Amino acid sequence: MTPSQPIKPAAESGLEAARARIARQRAHPPGQDKARAAAFGPSGPRIFRRGPWELLATVLIGLGVVMLMQPFALALFTYSFVTILTGTVMFIVVSHFPE
């Protein structure tokens, strides 16, 4: 402490500490963190989770293989490679998402 500041009694410093703690609790209520964690999770929004996107990429790859091997429609055969390639690239990107 500098000489220009008066020395506070012990009861007054405890009161200031309590006021500071109450101000911190008002600024960041305890339940607010849980609500945010439910919507976003610990590592980002819930929409960027690995499981559902990997499933979609796997389904795209399987659909592309079925399109490649069917003998009925030439248009499906034509777009089968693009479908397989899209699913493969999507799987590579999605494998870097958090779980």
Number of C-alpha atoms within 10 A of each C-alpha: 6 6 6 6 7 8 10 9 8 8 8 10 12 12 11 11 11 12 12 12 12 13 11 11 11 10 9 11 11 10 8 9 10 12 11 12 14 11 12 14 14 11 12 13 14 15 11 16 18 17 13 12 18 19 13 15 22 17 14 21 24 16 15 22 16 15 22 19 11 11 10 9 10 12 9 17 18 12 13 22 16 13 20 23 14 15 22 16 12 18 20 12 14 20 14 11 15 14 10
